[in-house]
Amino acid sequence: MTPPDHTATAPTPTAMDPRRAMDRRDLAWYVDRAAQALVFVGGISAIIFILGIFVFVTKEGFDFVFGSLDVGEFFTSIAWRPTSNNPTYGALALMVGTASVTGFAMLFSVPLSLGAALYIAEFATGKTREALKILVEMLAAIPSVVWGFVGMSIMNPLIIETFDVPLGLGVLNAGLILGLMAAPIMTTIAEDALKAVPDTYREAAEALGATRWEVIRKVVIPASRNGLLAAVLLGVGRGFGETMAVLMASGHAINIPTSPFDSVRALTATIASELGDTVTGGNHWGALFTLGILLFVVTFVINLTADIVVRGIRKK
């Protein structure tokens, strides 16, 4: 007796239902469109937020700028007395104070940050590199108010004892603290820019007989200068925008500094310390928002200058 033939009754594979295939293609199309829309919204959200903030700040300071502001006094006078019987709104000392603290911070922070980035990217290896990167990121996580306490409690008496000055809260103190605050982000971005240089560049230079320092100086740094410039500019932006640490470490005195030990007041610190005590819609309120507009303009000029410089480097 022969075994039964099961092949005749076995189910044969059938093609997918055309309607189900069409439904899947439609679903994939909608998912693709939704993903594109989400990416688009995420891409322009930062621009929308910045424009919204700028419109709000400009709206609040509009009446003061075009009504009560004396442009000559604002840019040439150091008399910032918004609460006196005869109020004056001279912001020159505030602008000079911000520029002096930021400039001193960059003098201290740029060599430190670029040197640290060079060591991490070109010399450190293995666990040493990973440990240094983690330490740098931990520095960036320290709150600004903690840095302010460091400036008041540690740097202030140290400066007084070291330089024999009556007060250690000034340009030197605030600049050092601000430089330490800006160093982590500058180091991280600079290190990424250095690591982005292809290894073939280094190998080609070494094959021509270049030493380690010659490779770094003549090949790696020129090839990564766009990223290094971006790192420095982000540090400058951090310096102009920092508030609490500068407020606590600078002495908060309206003054044109003539030495690193003089106390100064920054634009951001002035806004933070006075905005809560002003009458909404008054001249003092408008003057503080005018300082905010000034900060926006300065930041825009810095970014525009950076863009022009980077474009010039790329053309070369």
Disulfide bonds with the S-S distance in Angstrom:
none
